[in-house]
């Protein structure tokens, strides 16, 4: 089994990164022989896609090339080959992974730009990632759990869930989210610090079980 770990927070000391470290520590206990690759999307930003990248997609659609090991065939001009040189190491990491761990904050109701840039670079028409599974560990500034007043504008976990299931053809990701992180710094949320602390403790308590379940599922597969 191989684990690809994507960190997306702009903060070096962030709640989502701490959740990620906890998951990886548990993962190593439950899957000690598994490979591990970490990509820090904030420290080493992935560039945005270019026009040449869109041309690669057009060729792949037009010629109905969807096999993962043939996607490189869409790069034919010098500019397209330069675009593919950006894609190739990112896509290789994704394809060789059995589990993709995404640790991310929610910025402005959605995914950080650093994470969206990675998604854009490695996503091509009618992709099927087959056996691969995704885990999303998220930190959100406010309260966005189901039933909360702002649940309808939660476009982080919901977006990632919709995206990987609909475009990558994999089951819904396993998710854990910490809410009300801004209660640590925002005076207007001071009276909700207890709710945040409860959310934080619940997420940390669930990490080991989640890692064990994902590792067991991958071994069974």
Secondary structure, DSSP 8 states (H G I E B T S, - for coil): -EEEEEE--S-SS-HHHHHHHHHHHHHHHH-TT-EEEEEETTTT------HHHHHHHHHHHHTT---GGGGGGG--SHHHHHHHHHHHHHHHHHHT-SEEEEEEEEETTEE-HHHHHHHHHH--TT---TT-EEEEEEE-SS--STTSTTGGG--SHHHHHHHHHHTS-----EEEEE--GGGGT-GGGGGGHHHHHHHHHHHHHHHHHHHHHHHHHHHH-
